Amino acid sequence: MNKKTKRKLKRRMTIGIFVLISVVSFFGYALFKDWIQIINNKKQLSQLTTYYNELLTEEKVLSSEVVKLHDDDYVARYAREKYMYSYENETIFKIPDSN
């Protein structure tokens, strides 16, 4: 091989290596970016699952409260305890909690 062909071959190899490194770098960056996004999505899923479970618990409590509020006796007792309503000629004494 003469010098010209060696130089052309060297130039082609250099360009080929540069293109190969560029393509590998591009795909590596894209893979890394997607990997980070997957990790963030898993964290968010975990947080949202916890929040969802809390909301389900709260829904159960509120649903039972709604069922109780349909009972007239419960509503009367609740109003007397919470808002200190009383019957006519009845005196209410508030006793502090022992806790």
mmCIF file as gemmi writes it, N, C-alpha and C atoms, coordinates in Angstrom:
data_model
loop_
_atom_site.group_PDB
_atom_site.id
_atom_site.type_symbol
_atom_site.label_atom_id
_atom_site.label_alt_id
_atom_site.label_comp_id
_atom_site.label_asym_id
_atom_site.label_entity_id
_atom_site.label_seq_id
_atom_site.pdbx_PDB_ins_code
_atom_site.Cartn_x
_atom_site.Cartn_y
_atom_site.Cartn_z
_atom_site.occupancy
_atom_site.B_iso_or_equiv
_atom_site.pdbx_formal_charge
_atom_site.auth_seq_id
_atom_site.auth_asym_id
_atom_site.pdbx_PDB_model_num
ATOM 1 N N . MET Axp A 1 ? 0.835 -1.185 0 1 0 ? 1 A 1
ATOM 2 C CA . MET Axp A 1 ? 0 0 0 1 0 ? 1 A 1
ATOM 3 C C . MET Axp A 1 ? 0.873 1.24 0 1 0 ? 1 A 1
ATOM 4 N N . ASN Axp A 2 ? 0.426 2.178 -0.774 1 0 ? 2 A 1
ATOM 5 C CA . ASN Axp A 2 ? 1.198 3.411 -0.788 1 0 ? 2 A 1
ATOM 6 C C . ASN Axp A 2 ? 0.665 4.372 0.271 1 0 ? 2 A 1
ATOM 7 N N . LYS Axp A 3 ? 1.297 5.504 0.381 1 0 ? 3 A 1
ATOM 8 C CA . LYS Axp A 3 ? 0.964 6.471 1.423 1 0 ? 3 A 1
ATOM 9 C C . LYS Axp A 3 ? -0.438 7.04 1.254 1 0 ? 3 A 1
ATOM 10 N N . LYS Axp A 4 ? -0.873 7.246 0.006 1 0 ? 4 A 1
ATOM 11 C CA . LYS Axp A 4 ? -2.182 7.827 -0.249 1 0 ? 4 A 1
ATOM 12 C C . LYS Axp A 4 ? -3.299 6.904 0.232 1 0 ? 4 A 1
ATOM 13 N N . THR Axp A 5 ? -3.199 5.659 -0.077 1 0 ? 5 A 1
ATOM 14 C CA . THR Axp A 5 ? -4.242 4.72 0.335 1 0 ? 5 A 1
ATOM 15 C C . THR Axp A 5 ? -4.223 4.517 1.847 1 0 ? 5 A 1
ATOM 16 N N . LYS Axp A 6 ? -3.039 4.546 2.432 1 0 ? 6 A 1
ATOM 17 C CA . LYS Axp A 6 ? -2.949 4.421 3.884 1 0 ? 6 A 1
ATOM 18 C C . LYS Axp A 6 ? -3.61 5.627 4.555 1 0 ? 6 A 1
ATOM 19 N N . ARG Axp A 7 ? -3.38 6.791 3.997 1 0 ? 7 A 1
ATOM 20 C CA . ARG Axp A 7 ? -3.945 8.018 4.553 1 0 ? 7 A 1
ATOM 21 C C . ARG Axp A 7 ? -5.476 7.996 4.423 1 0 ? 7 A 1
ATOM 22 N N . LYS Axp A 8 ? -5.99 7.568 3.258 1 0 ? 8 A 1
ATOM 23 C CA . LYS Axp A 8 ? -7.431 7.471 3.047 1 0 ? 8 A 1
ATOM 24 C C . LYS Axp A 8 ? -8.038 6.457 4.025 1 0 ? 8 A 1
ATOM 25 N N . LEU Axp A 9 ? -7.362 5.334 4.175 1 0 ? 9 A 1
ATOM 26 C CA . LEU Axp A 9 ? -7.847 4.304 5.092 1 0 ? 9 A 1
ATOM 27 C C . LEU Axp A 9 ? -7.872 4.83 6.524 1 0 ? 9 A 1
ATOM 28 N N . LYS Axp A 10 ? -6.84 5.547 6.907 1 0 ? 10 A 1
ATOM 29 C CA . LYS Axp A 10 ? -6.753 6.108 8.25 1 0 ? 10 A 1
ATOM 30 C C . LYS Axp A 10 ? -7.868 7.139 8.47 1 0 ? 10 A 1
ATOM 31 N N . ARG Axp A 11 ? -8.118 7.956 7.453 1 0 ? 11 A 1
ATOM 32 C CA . ARG Axp A 11 ? -9.163 8.971 7.534 1 0 ? 11 A 1
ATOM 33 C C . ARG Axp A 11 ? -10.542 8.301 7.65 1 0 ? 11 A 1
ATOM 34 N N . ARG Axp A 12 ? -10.776 7.265 6.849 1 0 ? 12 A 1
ATOM 35 C CA . ARG Axp A 12 ? -12.047 6.532 6.913 1 0 ? 12 A 1
ATOM 36 C C . ARG Axp A 12 ? -12.232 5.873 8.281 1 0 ? 12 A 1
ATOM 37 N N . MET Axp A 13 ? -11.188 5.305 8.798 1 0 ? 13 A 1
ATOM 38 C CA . MET Axp A 13 ? -11.265 4.675 10.122 1 0 ? 13 A 1
ATOM 39 C C . MET Axp A 13 ? -11.57 5.724 11.192 1 0 ? 13 A 1
ATOM 40 N N . THR Axp A 14 ? -10.916 6.875 11.095 1 0 ? 14 A 1
ATOM 41 C CA . THR Axp A 14 ? -11.135 7.948 12.063 1 0 ? 14 A 1
ATOM 42 C C . THR Axp A 14 ? -12.58 8.424 11.997 1 0 ? 14 A 1
ATOM 43 N N . ILE Axp A 15 ? -13.082 8.655 10.796 1 0 ? 15 A 1
ATOM 44 C CA . ILE Axp A 15 ? -14.473 9.096 10.63 1 0 ? 15 A 1
ATOM 45 C C . ILE Axp A 15 ? -15.421 8.002 11.104 1 0 ? 15 A 1
ATOM 46 N N . GLY Axp A 16 ? -15.143 6.767 10.769 1 0 ? 16 A 1
ATOM 47 C CA . GLY Axp A 16 ? -15.981 5.647 11.202 1 0 ? 16 A 1
ATOM 48 C C . GLY Axp A 16 ? -16.025 5.523 12.71 1 0 ? 16 A 1
ATOM 49 N N . ILE Axp A 17 ? -14.872 5.646 13.342 1 0 ? 17 A 1
ATOM 50 C CA . ILE Axp A 17 ? -14.809 5.569 14.808 1 0 ? 17 A 1
ATOM 51 C C . ILE Axp A 17 ? -15.57 6.733 15.429 1 0 ? 17 A 1
ATOM 52 N N . PHE Axp A 18 ? -15.414 7.936 14.859 1 0 ? 18 A 1
ATOM 53 C CA . PHE Axp A 18 ? -16.13 9.105 15.36 1 0 ? 18 A 1
ATOM 54 C C . PHE Axp A 18 ? -17.649 8.913 15.24 1 0 ? 18 A 1
ATOM 55 N N . VAL Axp A 19 ? -18.106 8.418 14.106 1 0 ? 19 A 1
ATOM 56 C CA . VAL Axp A 19 ? -19.536 8.163 13.901 1 0 ? 19 A 1
ATOM 57 C C . VAL Axp A 19 ? -20.018 7.094 14.879 1 0 ? 19 A 1
ATOM 58 N N . LEU Axp A 20 ? -19.252 6.036 15.039 1 0 ? 20 A 1
ATOM 59 C CA . LEU Axp A 20 ? -19.621 4.97 15.963 1 0 ? 20 A 1
ATOM 60 C C . LEU Axp A 20 ? -19.717 5.49 17.394 1 0 ? 20 A 1
ATOM 61 N N . ILE Axp A 21 ? -18.741 6.265 17.814 1 0 ? 21 A 1
ATOM 62 C CA . ILE Axp A 21 ? -18.762 6.835 19.167 1 0 ? 21 A 1
ATOM 63 C C . ILE Axp A 21 ? -19.96 7.771 19.327 1 0 ? 21 A 1
ATOM 64 N N . SER Axp A 22 ? -20.263 8.562 18.296 1 0 ? 22 A 1
ATOM 65 C CA . SER Axp A 22 ? -21.404 9.473 18.351 1 0 ? 22 A 1
ATOM 66 C C . SER Axp A 22 ? -22.72 8.706 18.489 1 0 ? 22 A 1
ATOM 67 N N . VAL Axp A 23 ? -22.884 7.645 17.701 1 0 ? 23 A 1
ATOM 68 C CA . VAL Axp A 23 ? -24.115 6.853 17.755 1 0 ? 23 A 1
ATOM 69 C C . VAL Axp A 23 ? -24.244 6.168 19.106 1 0 ? 23 A 1
ATOM 70 N N . VAL Axp A 24 ? -23.172 5.587 19.604 1 0 ? 24 A 1
ATOM 71 C CA . VAL Axp A 24 ? -23.205 4.926 20.904 1 0 ? 24 A 1
ATOM 72 C C . VAL Axp A 24 ? -23.499 5.942 22.012 1 0 ? 24 A 1
ATOM 73 N N . SER Axp A 25 ? -22.901 7.122 21.914 1 0 ? 25 A 1
ATOM 74 C CA . SER Axp A 25 ? -23.151 8.166 22.918 1 0 ? 25 A 1
ATOM 75 C C . SER Axp A 25 ? -24.61 8.606 22.886 1 0 ? 25 A 1
ATOM 76 N N . PHE Axp A 26 ? -25.155 8.778 21.687 1 0 ? 26 A 1
ATOM 77 C CA . PHE Axp A 26 ? -26.552 9.196 21.567 1 0 ? 26 A 1
ATOM 78 C C . PHE Axp A 26 ? -27.488 8.166 22.185 1 0 ? 26 A 1
ATOM 79 N N . PHE Axp A 27 ? -27.299 6.904 21.849 1 0 ? 27 A 1
ATOM 80 C CA . PHE Axp A 27 ? -28.146 5.856 22.404 1 0 ? 27 A 1
ATOM 81 C C . PHE Axp A 27 ? -27.912 5.672 23.905 1 0 ? 27 A 1
ATOM 82 N N . GLY Axp A 28 ? -26.689 5.841 24.344 1 0 ? 28 A 1
ATOM 83 C CA . GLY Axp A 28 ? -26.4 5.762 25.771 1 0 ? 28 A 1
ATOM 84 C C . GLY Axp A 28 ? -27.101 6.876 26.543 1 0 ? 28 A 1
ATOM 85 N N . TYR Axp A 29 ? -27.078 8.082 25.996 1 0 ? 29 A 1
ATOM 86 C CA . TYR Axp A 29 ? -27.76 9.213 26.627 1 0 ? 29 A 1
ATOM 87 C C . TYR Axp A 29 ? -29.268 8.962 26.67 1 0 ? 29 A 1
ATOM 88 N N . ALA Axp A 30 ? -29.837 8.502 25.551 1 0 ? 30 A 1
ATOM 89 C CA . ALA Axp A 30 ? -31.273 8.234 25.493 1 0 ? 30 A 1
ATOM 90 C C . ALA Axp A 30 ? -31.652 7.142 26.499 1 0 ? 30 A 1
ATOM 91 N N . LEU Axp A 31 ? -30.84 6.108 26.592 1 0 ? 31 A 1
ATOM 92 C CA . LEU Axp A 31 ? -31.094 5.024 27.542 1 0 ? 31 A 1
ATOM 93 C C . LEU Axp A 31 ? -31.021 5.527 28.978 1 0 ? 31 A 1
ATOM 94 N N . PHE Axp A 32 ? -30.024 6.327 29.283 1 0 ? 32 A 1
ATOM 95 C CA . PHE Axp A 32 ? -29.858 6.879 30.633 1 0 ? 32 A 1
ATOM 96 C C . PHE Axp A 32 ? -31.043 7.775 30.99 1 0 ? 32 A 1
ATOM 97 N N . LYS Axp A 33 ? -31.457 8.618 30.049 1 0 ? 33 A 1
ATOM 98 C CA . LYS Axp A 33 ? -32.577 9.517 30.284 1 0 ? 33 A 1
ATOM 99 C C . LYS Axp A 33 ? -33.861 8.715 30.549 1 0 ? 33 A 1
ATOM 100 N N . ASP Axp A 34 ? -34.094 7.679 29.767 1 0 ? 34 A 1
ATOM 101 C CA . ASP Axp A 34 ? -35.277 6.846 29.965 1 0 ? 34 A 1
ATOM 102 C C . ASP Axp A 34 ? -35.21 6.09 31.291 1 0 ? 34 A 1
ATOM 103 N N . TRP Axp A 35 ? -34.043 5.649 31.659 1 0 ? 35 A 1
ATOM 104 C CA . TRP Axp A 35 ? -33.852 4.935 32.92 1 0 ? 35 A 1
ATOM 105 C C . TRP Axp A 35 ? -34.19 5.846 34.102 1 0 ? 35 A 1
ATOM 106 N N . ILE Axp A 36 ? -33.708 7.092 34.047 1 0 ? 36 A 1
ATOM 107 C CA . ILE Axp A 36 ? -34.007 8.072 35.097 1 0 ? 36 A 1
ATOM 108 C C . ILE Axp A 36 ? -35.519 8.316 35.161 1 0 ? 36 A 1
ATOM 109 N N . GLN Axp A 37 ? -36.166 8.418 33.998 1 0 ? 37 A 1
ATOM 110 C CA . GLN Axp A 37 ? -37.609 8.636 33.956 1 0 ? 37 A 1
ATOM 111 C C . GLN Axp A 37 ? -38.361 7.452 34.574 1 0 ? 37 A 1
ATOM 112 N N . ILE Axp A 38 ? -37.897 6.242 34.315 1 0 ? 38 A 1
ATOM 113 C CA . ILE Axp A 38 ? -38.525 5.049 34.895 1 0 ? 38 A 1
ATOM 114 C C . ILE Axp A 38 ? -38.407 5.072 36.415 1 0 ? 38 A 1
ATOM 115 N N . ILE Axp A 39 ? -37.25 5.425 36.924 1 0 ? 39 A 1
ATOM 116 C CA . ILE Axp A 39 ? -37.042 5.505 38.375 1 0 ? 39 A 1
ATOM 117 C C . ILE Axp A 39 ? -37.97 6.55 38.982 1 0 ? 39 A 1
ATOM 118 N N . ASN Axp A 40 ? -38.078 7.718 38.334 1 0 ? 40 A 1
ATOM 119 C CA . ASN Axp A 40 ? -38.963 8.77 38.842 1 0 ? 40 A 1
ATOM 120 C C . ASN Axp A 40 ? -40.426 8.319 38.805 1 0 ? 40 A 1
ATOM 121 N N . ASN Axp A 41 ? -40.806 7.622 37.761 1 0 ? 41 A 1
ATOM 122 C CA . ASN Axp A 41 ? -42.177 7.13 37.66 1 0 ? 41 A 1
ATOM 123 C C . ASN Axp A 41 ? -42.481 6.105 38.749 1 0 ? 41 A 1
ATOM 124 N N . LYS Axp A 42 ? -41.513 5.247 39.076 1 0 ? 42 A 1
ATOM 125 C CA . LYS Axp A 42 ? -41.72 4.26 40.143 1 0 ? 42 A 1
ATOM 126 C C . LYS Axp A 42 ? -41.889 4.953 41.493 1 0 ? 42 A 1
ATOM 127 N N . LYS Axp A 43 ? -41.096 5.997 41.742 1 0 ? 43 A 1
ATOM 128 C CA . LYS Axp A 43 ? -41.238 6.751 42.989 1 0 ? 43 A 1
ATOM 129 C C . LYS Axp A 43 ? -42.611 7.411 43.057 1 0 ? 43 A 1
ATOM 130 N N . GLN Axp A 44 ? -43.013 8.021 41.958 1 0 ? 44 A 1
ATOM 131 C CA . GLN Axp A 44 ? -44.309 8.68 41.913 1 0 ? 44 A 1
ATOM 132 C C . GLN Axp A 44 ? -45.438 7.666 42.085 1 0 ? 44 A 1
ATOM 133 N N . LEU Axp A 45 ? -45.311 6.498 41.477 1 0 ? 45 A 1
ATOM 134 C CA . LEU Axp A 45 ? -46.318 5.449 41.624 1 0 ? 45 A 1
ATOM 135 C C . LEU Axp A 45 ? -46.442 5.027 43.079 1 0 ? 45 A 1
ATOM 136 N N . SER Axp A 46 ? -45.318 4.901 43.761 1 0 ? 46 A 1
ATOM 137 C CA . SER Axp A 46 ? -45.325 4.522 45.166 1 0 ? 46 A 1
ATOM 138 C C . SER Axp A 46 ? -46.042 5.581 46.005 1 0 ? 46 A 1
ATOM 139 N N . GLN Axp A 47 ? -45.734 6.85 45.756 1 0 ? 47 A 1
ATOM 140 C CA . GLN Axp A 47 ? -46.374 7.933 46.496 1 0 ? 47 A 1
ATOM 141 C C . GLN Axp A 47 ? -47.876 7.972 46.216 1 0 ? 47 A 1
ATOM 142 N N . LEU Axp A 48 ? -48.241 7.82 44.956 1 0 ? 48 A 1
ATOM 143 C CA . LEU Axp A 48 ? -49.654 7.879 44.596 1 0 ? 48 A 1
ATOM 144 C C . LEU Axp A 48 ? -50.425 6.674 45.142 1 0 ? 48 A 1
ATOM 145 N N . THR Axp A 49 ? -49.78 5.53 45.207 1 0 ? 49 A 1
ATOM 146 C CA . THR Axp A 49 ? -50.421 4.353 45.783 1 0 ? 49 A 1
ATOM 147 C C . THR Axp A 49 ? -50.698 4.569 47.269 1 0 ? 49 A 1
ATOM 148 N N . THR Axp A 50 ? -49.741 5.135 47.972 1 0 ? 50 A 1
ATOM 149 C CA . THR Axp A 50 ? -49.923 5.447 49.388 1 0 ? 50 A 1
ATOM 150 C C . THR Axp A 50 ? -51.063 6.444 49.568 1 0 ? 50 A 1
ATOM 151 N N . TYR Axp A 51 ? -51.069 7.475 48.743 1 0 ? 51 A 1
ATOM 152 C CA . TYR Axp A 51 ? -52.12 8.498 48.813 1 0 ? 51 A 1
ATOM 153 C C . TYR Axp A 51 ? -53.487 7.879 48.499 1 0 ? 51 A 1
ATOM 154 N N . TYR Axp A 52 ? -53.534 6.988 47.523 1 0 ? 52 A 1
ATOM 155 C CA . TYR Axp A 52 ? -54.774 6.315 47.151 1 0 ? 52 A 1
ATOM 156 C C . TYR Axp A 52 ? -55.304 5.473 48.311 1 0 ? 52 A 1
ATOM 157 N N . ASN Axp A 53 ? -54.42 4.762 48.972 1 0 ? 53 A 1
ATOM 158 C CA . ASN Axp A 53 ? -54.834 3.943 50.116 1 0 ? 53 A 1
ATOM 159 C C . ASN Axp A 53 ? -55.366 4.814 51.257 1 0 ? 53 A 1
ATOM 160 N N . GLU Axp A 54 ? -54.732 5.971 51.475 1 0 ? 54 A 1
ATOM 161 C CA . GLU Axp A 54 ? -55.223 6.905 52.49 1 0 ? 54 A 1
ATOM 162 C C . GLU Axp A 54 ? -56.62 7.404 52.122 1 0 ? 54 A 1
ATOM 163 N N . LEU Axp A 55 ? -56.82 7.713 50.851 1 0 ? 55 A 1
ATOM 164 C CA . LEU Axp A 55 ? -58.131 8.18 50.403 1 0 ? 55 A 1
ATOM 165 C C . LEU Axp A 55 ? -59.199 7.09 50.54 1 0 ? 55 A 1
ATOM 166 N N . LEU Axp A 56 ? -58.812 5.84 50.267 1 0 ? 56 A 1
ATOM 167 C CA . LEU Axp A 56 ? -59.766 4.736 50.446 1 0 ? 56 A 1
ATOM 168 C C . LEU Axp A 56 ? -60.182 4.607 51.906 1 0 ? 56 A 1
ATOM 169 N N . THR Axp A 57 ? -59.23 4.739 52.806 1 0 ? 57 A 1
ATOM 170 C CA . THR Axp A 57 ? -59.529 4.67 54.233 1 0 ? 57 A 1
ATOM 171 C C . THR Axp A 57 ? -60.455 5.814 54.636 1 0 ? 57 A 1
ATOM 172 N N . GLU Axp A 58 ? -60.139 6.999 54.154 1 0 ? 58 A 1
ATOM 173 C CA . GLU Axp A 58 ? -60.977 8.163 54.455 1 0 ? 58 A 1
ATOM 174 C C . GLU Axp A 58 ? -62.389 7.983 53.879 1 0 ? 58 A 1
ATOM 175 N N . GLU Axp A 59 ? -62.48 7.402 52.7 1 0 ? 59 A 1
ATOM 176 C CA . GLU Axp A 59 ? -63.785 7.157 52.085 1 0 ? 59 A 1
ATOM 177 C C . GLU Axp A 59 ? -64.612 6.194 52.927 1 0 ? 59 A 1
ATOM 178 N N . LYS Axp A 60 ? -63.971 5.159 53.454 1 0 ? 60 A 1
ATOM 179 C CA . LYS Axp A 60 ? -64.687 4.205 54.308 1 0 ? 60 A 1
ATOM 180 C C . LYS Axp A 60 ? -65.222 4.896 55.564 1 0 ? 60 A 1
ATOM 181 N N . VAL Axp A 61 ? -64.397 5.736 56.163 1 0 ? 61 A 1
ATOM 182 C CA . VAL Axp A 61 ? -64.811 6.455 57.368 1 0 ? 61 A 1
ATOM 183 C C . VAL Axp A 61 ? -65.986 7.377 57.047 1 0 ? 61 A 1
ATOM 184 N N . LEU Axp A 62 ? -65.874 8.113 55.956 1 0 ? 62 A 1
ATOM 185 C CA . LEU Axp A 62 ? -66.943 9.035 55.59 1 0 ? 62 A 1
ATOM 186 C C . LEU Axp A 62 ? -68.222 8.303 55.189 1 0 ? 62 A 1
ATOM 187 N N . SER Axp A 63 ? -68.068 7.177 54.53 1 0 ? 63 A 1
ATOM 188 C CA . SER Axp A 63 ? -69.252 6.389 54.164 1 0 ? 63 A 1
ATOM 189 C C . SER Axp A 63 ? -69.98 5.886 55.404 1 0 ? 63 A 1
ATOM 190 N N . SER Axp A 64 ? -69.231 5.425 56.389 1 0 ? 64 A 1
ATOM 191 C CA . SER Axp A 64 ? -69.879 4.965 57.627 1 0 ? 64 A 1
ATOM 192 C C . SER Axp A 64 ? -70.528 6.142 58.351 1 0 ? 64 A 1
ATOM 193 N N . GLU Axp A 65 ? -69.921 7.314 58.263 1 0 ? 65 A 1
ATOM 194 C CA . GLU Axp A 65 ? -70.499 8.512 58.876 1 0 ? 65 A 1
ATOM 195 C C . GLU Axp A 65 ? -71.806 8.884 58.179 1 0 ? 65 A 1
ATOM 196 N N . VAL Axp A 66 ? -71.85 8.751 56.863 1 0 ? 66 A 1
ATOM 197 C CA . VAL Axp A 66 ? -73.075 9.048 56.108 1 0 ? 66 A 1
ATOM 198 C C . VAL Axp A 66 ? -74.186 8.088 56.523 1 0 ? 66 A 1
ATOM 199 N N . VAL Axp A 67 ? -73.846 6.819 56.657 1 0 ? 67 A 1
ATOM 200 C CA . VAL Axp A 67 ? -74.849 5.832 57.076 1 0 ? 67 A 1
ATOM 201 C C . VAL Axp A 67 ? -75.358 6.18 58.475 1 0 ? 67 A 1
ATOM 202 N N . LYS Axp A 68 ? -74.467 6.569 59.358 1 0 ? 68 A 1
ATOM 203 C CA . LYS Axp A 68 ? -74.872 6.929 60.722 1 0 ? 68 A 1
ATOM 204 C C . LYS Axp A 68 ? -75.751 8.175 60.727 1 0 ? 68 A 1
ATOM 205 N N . LEU Axp A 69 ? -75.46 9.127 59.845 1 0 ? 69 A 1
ATOM 206 C CA . LEU Axp A 69 ? -76.226 10.379 59.829 1 0 ? 69 A 1
ATOM 207 C C . LEU Axp A 69 ? -77.65 10.193 59.312 1 0 ? 69 A 1
ATOM 208 N N . HIS Axp A 70 ? -77.955 9.067 58.744 1 0 ? 70 A 1
ATOM 209 C CA . HIS Axp A 70 ? -79.33 8.786 58.335 1 0 ? 70 A 1
ATOM 210 C C . HIS Axp A 70 ? -80.182 8.339 59.528 1 0 ? 70 A 1
ATOM 211 N N . ASP Axp A 71 ? -79.531 8.016 60.625 1 0 ? 71 A 1
ATOM 212 C CA . ASP Axp A 71 ? -80.225 7.603 61.843 1 0 ? 71 A 1
ATOM 213 C C . ASP Axp A 71 ? -80.528 8.847 62.679 1 0 ? 71 A 1
ATOM 214 N N . ASP Axp A 72 ? -81.807 9.106 62.967 1 0 ? 72 A 1
ATOM 215 C CA . ASP Axp A 72 ? -82.202 10.312 63.704 1 0 ? 72 A 1
ATOM 216 C C . ASP Axp A 72 ? -81.665 10.327 65.129 1 0 ? 72 A 1
ATOM 217 N N . ASP Axp A 73 ? -81.628 9.16 65.774 1 0 ? 73 A 1
ATOM 218 C CA . ASP Axp A 73 ? -81.109 9.104 67.145 1 0 ? 73 A 1
ATOM 219 C C . ASP Axp A 73 ? -79.63 9.481 67.19 1 0 ? 73 A 1
ATOM 220 N N . TYR Axp A 74 ? -78.872 9.012 66.223 1 0 ? 74 A 1
ATOM 221 C CA . TYR Axp A 74 ? -77.442 9.339 66.172 1 0 ? 74 A 1
ATOM 222 C C . TYR Axp A 74 ? -77.246 10.831 65.946 1 0 ? 74 A 1
ATOM 223 N N . VAL Axp A 75 ? -78.028 11.404 65.057 1 0 ? 75 A 1
ATOM 224 C CA . VAL Axp A 75 ? -77.901 12.84 64.768 1 0 ? 75 A 1
ATOM 225 C C . VAL Axp A 75 ? -78.216 13.656 66.01 1 0 ? 75 A 1
ATOM 226 N N . ALA Axp A 76 ? -79.245 13.268 66.723 1 0 ? 76 A 1
ATOM 227 C CA . ALA Axp A 76 ? -79.602 13.986 67.948 1 0 ? 76 A 1
ATOM 228 C C . ALA Axp A 76 ? -78.494 13.877 68.982 1 0 ? 76 A 1
ATOM 229 N N . ARG Axp A 77 ? -77.995 12.669 69.197 1 0 ? 77 A 1
ATOM 230 C CA . ARG Axp A 77 ? -76.914 12.484 70.171 1 0 ? 77 A 1
ATOM 231 C C . ARG Axp A 77 ? -75.649 13.238 69.755 1 0 ? 77 A 1
ATOM 232 N N . TYR Axp A 78 ? -75.33 13.202 68.454 1 0 ? 78 A 1
ATOM 233 C CA . TYR Axp A 78 ? -74.146 13.902 67.938 1 0 ? 78 A 1
ATOM 234 C C . TYR Axp A 78 ? -74.272 15.405 68.166 1 0 ? 78 A 1
ATOM 235 N N . ALA Axp A 79 ? -75.428 15.961 67.871 1 0 ? 79 A 1
ATOM 236 C CA . ALA Axp A 79 ? -75.642 17.4 68.053 1 0 ? 79 A 1
ATOM 237 C C . ALA Axp A 79 ? -75.547 17.765 69.528 1 0 ? 79 A 1
ATOM 238 N N . ARG Axp A 80 ? -76.062 16.916 70.386 1 0 ? 80 A 1
ATOM 239 C CA . ARG Axp A 80 ? -75.986 17.205 71.826 1 0 ? 80 A 1
ATOM 240 C C . ARG Axp A 80 ? -74.547 17.164 72.319 1 0 ? 80 A 1
ATOM 241 N N . GLU Axp A 81 ? -73.767 16.19 71.866 1 0 ? 81 A 1
ATOM 242 C CA . GLU Axp A 81 ? -72.384 16.068 72.331 1 0 ? 81 A 1
ATOM 243 C C . GLU Axp A 81 ? -71.478 17.13 71.709 1 0 ? 81 A 1
ATOM 244 N N . LYS Axp A 82 ? -71.597 17.306 70.424 1 0 ? 82 A 1
ATOM 245 C CA . LYS Axp A 82 ? -70.658 18.178 69.709 1 0 ? 82 A 1
ATOM 246 C C . LYS Axp A 82 ? -70.988 19.661 69.899 1 0 ? 82 A 1
ATOM 247 N N . TYR Axp A 83 ? -72.257 20.006 69.798 1 0 ? 83 A 1
ATOM 248 C CA . TYR Axp A 83 ? -72.649 21.414 69.803 1 0 ? 83 A 1
ATOM 249 C C . TYR Axp A 83 ? -73.383 21.829 71.072 1 0 ? 83 A 1
ATOM 250 N N . MET Axp A 84 ? -73.425 20.919 72.033 1 0 ? 84 A 1
ATOM 251 C CA . MET Axp A 84 ? -73.987 21.173 73.352 1 0 ? 84 A 1
ATOM 252 C C . MET Axp A 84 ? -75.444 21.631 73.284 1 0 ? 84 A 1
ATOM 253 N N . TYR Axp A 85 ? -76.196 21.03 72.383 1 0 ? 85 A 1
ATOM 254 C CA . TYR Axp A 85 ? -77.632 21.269 72.362 1 0 ? 85 A 1
ATOM 255 C C . TYR Axp A 85 ? -78.254 20.516 73.528 1 0 ? 85 A 1
ATOM 256 N N . SER Axp A 86 ? -79.329 21.051 74.006 1 0 ? 86 A 1
ATOM 257 C CA . SER Axp A 86 ? -79.97 20.388 75.141 1 0 ? 86 A 1
ATOM 258 C C . SER Axp A 86 ? -81.474 20.384 74.942 1 0 ? 86 A 1
ATOM 259 N N . TYR Axp A 87 ? -82.109 19.509 75.707 1 0 ? 87 A 1
ATOM 260 C CA . TYR Axp A 87 ? -83.561 19.502 75.739 1 0 ? 87 A 1
ATOM 261 C C . TYR Axp A 87 ? -84.031 20.678 76.588 1 0 ? 87 A 1
ATOM 262 N N . GLU Axp A 88 ? -85.294 20.935 76.545 1 0 ? 88 A 1
ATOM 263 C CA . GLU Axp A 88 ? -85.853 22.024 77.335 1 0 ? 88 A 1
ATOM 264 C C . GLU Axp A 88 ? -85.69 21.717 78.815 1 0 ? 88 A 1
ATOM 265 N N . ASN Axp A 89 ? -85.269 22.703 79.581 1 0 ? 89 A 1
ATOM 266 C CA . ASN Axp A 89 ? -85.046 22.607 81.034 1 0 ? 89 A 1
ATOM 267 C C . ASN Axp A 89 ? -83.946 21.601 81.382 1 0 ? 89 A 1
ATOM 268 N N . GLU Axp A 90 ? -82.992 21.42 80.499 1 0 ? 90 A 1
ATOM 269 C CA . GLU Axp A 90 ? -81.884 20.503 80.766 1 0 ? 90 A 1
ATOM 270 C C . GLU Axp A 90 ? -80.609 21.333 80.905 1 0 ? 90 A 1
ATOM 271 N N . THR Axp A 91 ? -79.77 20.996 81.873 1 0 ? 91 A 1
ATOM 272 C CA . THR Axp A 91 ? -78.505 21.685 82.093 1 0 ? 91 A 1
ATOM 273 C C . THR Axp A 91 ? -77.382 20.755 81.674 1 0 ? 91 A 1
ATOM 274 N N . ILE Axp A 92 ? -76.412 21.309 80.949 1 0 ? 92 A 1
ATOM 275 C CA . ILE Axp A 92 ? -75.291 20.501 80.458 1 0 ? 92 A 1
ATOM 276 C C . ILE Axp A 92 ? -74.057 20.898 81.24 1 0 ? 92 A 1
ATOM 277 N N . PHE Axp A 93 ? -73.365 19.922 81.768 1 0 ? 93 A 1
ATOM 278 C CA . PHE Axp A 93 ? -72.095 20.138 82.457 1 0 ? 93 A 1
ATOM 279 C C . PHE Axp A 93 ? -70.995 19.531 81.603 1 0 ? 93 A 1
ATOM 280 N N . LYS Axp A 94 ? -70.015 20.349 81.284 1 0 ? 94 A 1
ATOM 281 C CA . LYS Axp A 94 ? -68.908 19.863 80.47 1 0 ? 94 A 1
ATOM 282 C C . LYS Axp A 94 ? -67.812 19.384 81.414 1 0 ? 94 A 1
ATOM 283 N N . ILE Axp A 95 ? -67.427 18.129 81.259 1 0 ? 95 A 1
ATOM 284 C CA . ILE Axp A 95 ? -66.377 17.525 82.085 1 0 ? 95 A 1
ATOM 285 C C . ILE Axp A 95 ? -65.132 17.425 81.227 1 0 ? 95 A 1
ATOM 286 N N . PRO Axp A 96 ? -64.013 17.963 81.711 1 0 ? 96 A 1
ATOM 287 C CA . PRO Axp A 96 ? -62.784 17.893 80.906 1 0 ? 96 A 1
ATOM 288 C C . PRO Axp A 96 ? -62.298 16.45 80.741 1 0 ? 96 A 1
ATOM 289 N N . ASP Axp A 97 ? -61.637 16.217 79.625 1 0 ? 97 A 1
ATOM 290 C CA . ASP Axp A 97 ? -61.093 14.877 79.37 1 0 ? 97 A 1
ATOM 291 C C . ASP Axp A 97 ? -59.981 14.576 80.348 1 0 ? 97 A 1
ATOM 292 N N . SER Axp A 98 ? -59.837 13.312 80.669 1 0 ? 98 A 1
ATOM 293 C CA . SER Axp A 98 ? -58.798 12.902 81.627 1 0 ? 98 A 1
ATOM 294 C C . SER Axp A 98 ? -57.454 12.767 80.96 1 0 ? 98 A 1
ATOM 295 N N . ASN Axp A 99 ? -57.409 12.782 79.62 1 0 ? 99 A 1
ATOM 296 C CA . ASN Axp A 99 ? -56.133 12.616 78.891 1 0 ? 99 A 1
ATOM 297 C C . ASN Axp A 99 ? -55.408 13.875 78.883 1 0 ? 99 A 1
